[in-house]
């Protein structure tokens, strides 16, 4: 099994999980909370999702982020 297939499977699994989480939120069984994350970790998530597309088109995908930059994002609390 190729690395691209594994990544695509993981991405699909996360998408299904996110859809199920949204249904829990709509049903009132889950709350949203904010958490601090580094910009580098947020970019790493996006980069890993886009990497298969870039690889398919033989394009380089680079990530340059200043260290110690933080942001707040939603976190689900069950």
Residue pairs with C-beta under 8 A, 6 or more apart in sequence:
4 52
4 55
4 56
7 48
7 51
7 52
8 52
11 49
21 30
21 76
24 30
24 76
24 78
25 31
25 32
25 76
29 78
30 76
30 77
30 78
31 76
31 77
32 74
32 75
32 76
32 77
33 74
33 75
33 76
33 77
34 72
34 73
34 74
34 75
35 72
35 73
35 74
35 75
36 70
36 71
36 72
37 70
37 71
37 72
37 73
38 68
38 69
38 70
38 71
39 65
39 66
39 69
39 70
39 71
40 63
40 65
40 67
40 69
42 71
42 73
43 63
43 65
44 63
47 61
47 63
50 61
51 61
54 60
54 61
55 61
